[in-house]
């Protein structure tokens, strides 16, 4: 026919005020969103080119009228003004609304979101540099505002709907991260547009596989773009069974949950806070919430090296795992006794050094479980309970109320609502270290107990030669979450002698802590003034 065929190209938006528009531009998705806006908001149908998604095709009939041409021009001008003003909410509002016009198909992102991408995220980052990617998720629908503040102009229902409709990971931050020696790493933070509510719902309804597949697709994308390591943040590590459910088809790609370095910095943070409060570890009681989890169980072992008395809390359904964590701490204490003289022992190992029941332990064969004899730690704990009627060193409980006489509480649960409140935290508590995302600490507790030092566990500080601020997680300049930092450390160092997925081991924690010091990362001591909170029905 004799119709018109023309096109126009969207310029790079790497300097746009909108984080979301910048991310869409960098991923080659902005053209798709513009085409969707023009169709649903303006009644003008255009299409992207296959070879360059930032170019939009204009192919009207030869019988197009002058009025229709004017309408198309006004529509293009309108969407360009939306982009230029950084108004991401207006750009995506039609996608966030629940109605669907008859005859239209549901919106779906391109299956190849990086096709046509030609420009680097930052001019200071070169293709020769190492690249590491951290993949997280939104905590609540309000956090869609962290992707772009203008999205908070959407209603709550629109924000939830938008999060459900977006599929591909969205680039939030990209910074050239430097080690203390000046080695550079292209560090990128992406988010899956999933709220914690959606992830927990999938866990409860047996629909984890759908989210795991989205994680796998994202990991493949990052690997194909050159990432050598991908970190899984928040509930993504939980839903992927601490990373074990991720399919890694790339020989040089590492997957990490970041839990190892998180544990290292939590221990360091607790000890630093106690020194500031002049609390003696030998007499302090420390409560660990979520002691049956991957992070919590490792904290039991490592904190027992400093504190002789711990209160371990787990859900009733996970008490068996908490018991195993207690046995592991006894095993570690006995190993410490074999390695060091009694004058060098601390914590649980020192407390049981002269325990008279060790003689009974030596002559006890124990009862076999699952065909295997119990460990020395299991036999010792059994003897302790027989002697005292309970374990006075490592008390196991299913109730948070049992922590009301603890001077220090470390909480690392997978709860999606706050579990530490003014009603269950005792007057003797001086320090609460919260590792959980979403937070375990009720905001009322922070307000009503100014005497407590609330610290956000697992925060690292980058070397001083860096100049960045990760606004998406609202941390001070040059600060990262420890899970992010472990991702960066493995990006700098390559594969190490510890597993970054699955169960955490104390040896791996020490190795990763030393790795942090090698590259100039240290403890970031951040107060819990604004917790990562969520309200879930």
N, C-alpha and C positions, 0 to 999 in steps of 0.2 A: 504494500500500500504506500500511500504518500504521507504517512503520519510523521510527526516530529520525533526525532531521537536525540536527546541531549542529556547531559549529566552535570552535577555539581559535587564538589568534594568538600567534606568537612575537614577543617584544619585541625591540627593537633591541639588538644586542650590540656597539655601538661601544666600550664600556668593558670588554669581555671580556678576560681575561688571554691568551687564545689568539689569535695573529695570524690563523690560518686561520679560526677561527670568526668573528672580526670581519670578515674579507674576505668570507666566504660570506654573512653577514648584510647587508653593504653592497651586495652584488651581487644580492640577492634569491634566493639559492640555498640558504639554510639550511633552509627548509621542505622542499626536495627531499631534502636529506641526512637530515633527521629522518624523513621518510616512508620512506626507504630503510632506515634503522636499525630503525624499528619493524617493518618487514616481515621483514627478513633476520635480525634478532637476537631479535625478540620474537614474531614470527608474527602481528602486527597490521597489517592493511592500511588505510591512510588515504590521502587524496589532497590535493593543494594546490588552491586555487581559481585560476581563470584570471585573475581581476582583481587578486588580491593573493596572490602566492606565499608570503607569510609566514603566511597563514591556512591551517590544515589542517582538512579536512572529516571529520566522523565520521558515517557513514551505515550503521549496522548494520541487520540484519534485525529485524523486530518480534519474532522468536522468539529473540533473543539472551538467553542465560541470565545470572543474577546472577554466576556464576563468570567468565563471559567478560567481563562489564563490569568486574569487579575486575581481571582480567588486563590489560585495556586501560588502566585507570587506573594500575596499577602500572607498566606499560610507559612511559606518558607521563611519570610521575614519574621513572623511571630515565633517560630520555633528557634530561629537564630537568636532572637532577643532573649528567649528563655535560657538558652545555653550561655549567652554572653553574660547574663546577670547571675549565673550560678544557681538558678532556681530549680534544683533537682526535683523538688516536690511537685512542681507544676509539670515537669517533663514526664513523670511516672504516675501521676494521679489516676489516670484512666486505667492503669494496670492494677492499681490498688483497690479499685471499686468493684463491688461484687456483681454488678449487673453485666449481662452479656447480650449484645444485640443479636437478633435472630439472623442466622446465616453466617455469622463470624466464627472463626475457630479460636480456641484458647491460645493465648500468647505463649510462645516457646522460644527460648534463647537458641542461638546458633549452636550446633554441635561442635563447631570449631571456633571457639571464641577468640583465638589469637591469630587467625588467618589475616594476612595483610599488615600485621604489626611491623613497623619499620623503624621506629624511633625508640631509643633507650628511655627508661623512666627518668634518669638524671644524667646530665651531660658528664658528670664526674665519675660515673660508673662505666667501666669498659667491659666488653665481652670476655676479656682475658681474666677478669677477676673471678674469684670463687663466688658461688651463689648459694644462699640458704634461704629457705622459705618456712615461715611459721603459719600454720593454718588453725584458726580459732572459729568461734561461733558467737552469735549475739546472746547476751544474757536474757534480755526481755525485749519487747517490741519498742520500748523507749530507746534501746541501744541502736536502733536503726538511725537515730539521730547522730550516732558516732560515725556512721558511714557518711552522713551529710546532715548538718544542723537543720537545713530547710525541711527535711523529711518529718521533723516534729510538727510541722504544720498540718500533716495528715492526721485524721482521727485514729484512735487506737485500733479500731477494726480495720481501717485502711492499711495501717502499718503491719498488722498481723497478716493481712491478705497479701500485701506486697512481699513480705518475707517468704511466704509459702510459694509464691509464683516464680520467684527468682531461683535459678538452679545452679548457675556457675559460681565459683568462688570469685570474690570481688577484692581487688587490690586496695588496701587501706593505707599502708605506709610503705615507703621504700627509702632506705638510707644506706649510704656507704659507711659501714661499721669498721672501726679501726681497732686493732690490738694495740697493746702498749708499745710494741716495737714498730708500729706503723703499717703492719700488714692489713690489706683492705679486703673486705667481704661485702658483697652486694646482699644486703639483708632485707627481705620483703615480708610484710605481714598481710596475709589474706584472711578473709572471713567467709565461711559458708553462711549464706543468709538463712540461718536456722536459729530460732530462739531456744533457750534451755527448755522451755515448755514443750516445744515440738520434739526435742530429743528425748526428754523423759517420757512423753506420751508414747513414742516409738518403743522405748524400752519396756514400758508397762504392757503394751499391746502386742508384743512379739513382732514388731515391725522394724527391728534394728537393721535388717539386711538392706533396706532401702537407703538408709543413711550411710551405712558402710560402703555401699556402691558409689554414693556421691563422693565419699572420702577417697575411694580408690581412683575414681575418675580425676579428681583434683590432683592426687599424687602423680598420676601418669602425666597430666598436663605439665606440672612443675618439672618433672624429670626431663620431659621432652624439650623444655625451655632452658635446660642447663643446670638445674638445681642439683647439688650433691647431697643435700640433706633436707628432709621435711620434718618439721615438728608438729605434733598434734596437741592442741590446747584444750583445756576445760573438759567438758563431757565427751569430746571426740575421742580422748584416750580411753574413757570408760566404755563407750559403745563399740569401740574396736578391740576390746579386751586387752587394754594396755598395748595397743599397736599390733598385736599378734594376728588380727583379722585383716590387716592391710596386705594386699598382694603387691609384692615388690618384684617386678620383672626386670629390674635394672641392676646390673652387677655393682656399679659404683654408687648407687643411691643408698643412703642411710635413712632409716625411720627412727624417730625418737618421740617419746611422750614428754620428755623434759623432767620426769619425776626424780631422776637421780640427783641432778643439781639442785632441784627444789628441796629435797631432804637435807642436802649439805648446808644450804643457807638457812633453813629453818632451825637446825641445831645451832648454828652460829648466832642467829638472831636471838634465840632463847637465852643462850649463855651471855650475850652482850647485854640484854635487858636485865638479867639477874644481877650482873655486876653493877649496872647503874642503880638498881634498887637495893644493892647490898644484901642480897638474899643468898644464904649459904646452901649450896646444892646438897650437902650432907644431911641437912635437916628439913629440906623443903619437900613437899608433896607435889607431884606433877601429874595432872590428868591429861590423858590422850584420848580424844574423841575420834572415832573412826579407826580404832586400833587394829581392826581386821582387814583394812584396805591395804593396797599396795604401798602407798606412802606411809600410812599409819603404822603398819607392822614393822617397817624399817626404822621408823622413828622410835618405836619401843626398844629395839635393840640398841640403837645409838645413844638415846637419852639415858638408858639404863647404865651406860658407861660412866655417867656423871651423877645420876640420882639413884639412891638405893631404894626409893619407894615411888612406885608409879601406880596410878589408877587407870585402868584400861577400859574404855567404854566402846561397845559395839551394839548394833541392833540385835535383837533376840535371834534373828535368823542367821546372824554371822558370828555368834558367840564362839562356835567351834574354831573359826579362823582367829579370833582374838586369843583363845587358849593356845593355839599354835604359835602365835606371836610371843606370848609369855614364855613358852618352852624354848623358843629360839633365843630369847634374852638370857635364859639360864644357861643354855649351851654356850653362848658367847662369853658369859661370865666365867664359866669353868675353863674355857680356852684361855682367857686372860690370865687366870691363875697359873696355868701351865707355862705361859710365856714370860710372866713377870714375877718378881719377888713380892711378898706381901706388902712391903713398904711403898710400892709403886701403884698398888691397886686403888681404884676409886669406884664409886657408885655401887652397883649390885655386887660386883666381884669382891669389893672390900667388905661389904656387909655380911657375906656368907663365907668369908675366908676361914673363920674359925668355927663354922657351924658344926655342932656336934653330930648332926644327922648325916654328915658326909661319910662317916664310918658305916652307917646303915646303907648308904647309897653304894659304897664299894662292894658290899656283900649281896646286893640285891640284883637279881637278874631281870626283874620286871616282868610284865605280862606282854606277850606279843600282840601287836595290833596290825591287821592286814598282812600277817605273815612275817612282820619285822619286829625285832625287839625295840622297845622305846629307847630314845637317846638318853645320855647321861643327864641332860637338862630335864627331860620329862620325868625321870626317876627321882631327881632331886626335888622337883616341884611337888611331886606326889608325896614325898616324905615330909616336906614342909607343911603341906595341908593336913597330913595325918597328925603332925606334931601340934599344930596350932588350931586346927579346925577350919582354917582359912589361910590364904596366902597373905601375910602381912607386908610382903615386898612388892609383889605384882598382883594387885587385886583386880579381878575381872568382874565387870558388871554390865548390865543392860540398861542402866538408868543414869541419866546425866545428873540427877539430883544427888547421886553419891559423890559428886565432885565438889560439894559445897565447902569442904575443908582443904581444898587444894590452893596453894599459893600461886601456882602457874597452871594454865590450861592451854594445851595445843590442840586445835581442832582441824581435822582433815577429813571430814565426812563427804559423802556424795549427796547430801540432802539438798533439796531445791528450795527449801524455806529455812529461815533462821531458826536455830535450835538452842542457842544460848541467849537467855532472856533474864530480866531482872529477878524473876521468881526462882530461877534455878542456879544462879551464881552466888556463892556465899560471900560473906563480908571479909573473909581472909584472902580472897583472890586479889593478887596484885598485878598479874600479867596475863593477857590473853593474846596468843599468837594464832591468827586465822589464816589457814592455808587454802581454804575452800573457795571455789568459784562455781556458783554464787556463794555469797558469804554465809557463814554459820552464825554470825553475830547480829542480833536484833538491834536496830538503830536506837531503840529506847534504852537498851543497856549502855550504849556509848554515851547517851545523854545523861542518864541517871547516875552513872558511876565514873565521875571524873578522877577518882582515886586509882582507877585501873589504867595501866599502860596497854593500850590496844595497838598491836603491831600487825601489819600485813606481812605474813610469812612468805618467803620465797621471792624476794625482790633483790635484784642485783644492780650494781653500779658499774657502768662501762669506764674504760680508761679516760683520763682527763683530756686526751687529745681528740676526743669525739665532740661533736656539736650537733646533737639531735634531741628532739622531744617527741615521744610517741603519744600524741594527743588522744589517740583512740583508747588508751588505757589510763589516761589521766595520772601519769607519774611525772616526777620532776625531771629536769633536764638530765640526759645521759643515764636514765634508769630504764631497766627492762624487767619483766617477770623472769624468774629463774628458769622456767620452762623454755622461754624464748632464748635465754642466754645459753642453755645447753645446746639448743639448735645452732646457735652461732659458734659455740666452741667446737662442735663437731664439724662445722663448715670450715673453720680455721685449720683444725688438726687432722681431719680425715678420720678413718675408722680407728677405733681404740680397742683396748683389751677388755671392755665391759659391754654387756648387752644394754642397749638403750631402750629396748622394748621388753614386755613381759615383767617378771618379778624383779624388784630392786634388790641388790645385795650390798652389804656394808662396804665390801672391798671396792665396788663400783662407785659408791658415794665418795669414798676417799680419793679415788683416782680422778673423778670428775672435779672434785674440789681443788685438787692440785692443778688440774688443767685450767681451771678458772684463774688461779694465781699466775700461772705461766703466761697467760695472754692478757693479764692486767685487770681482770674483773674481780670485784669485791662485793661484800655485803652492802646492800642498799637498805638502810634502816628507816622504813617508812611507816608512819602512824596510820592507823585505820580510821581516818577521819571521814572517808566517803567509801563505804563498802560496796563491793559488786553485789547489789541486791536485786531480788526479784520477788514479786508476789504471784503465787500460783495457787489456784483454787484447789 
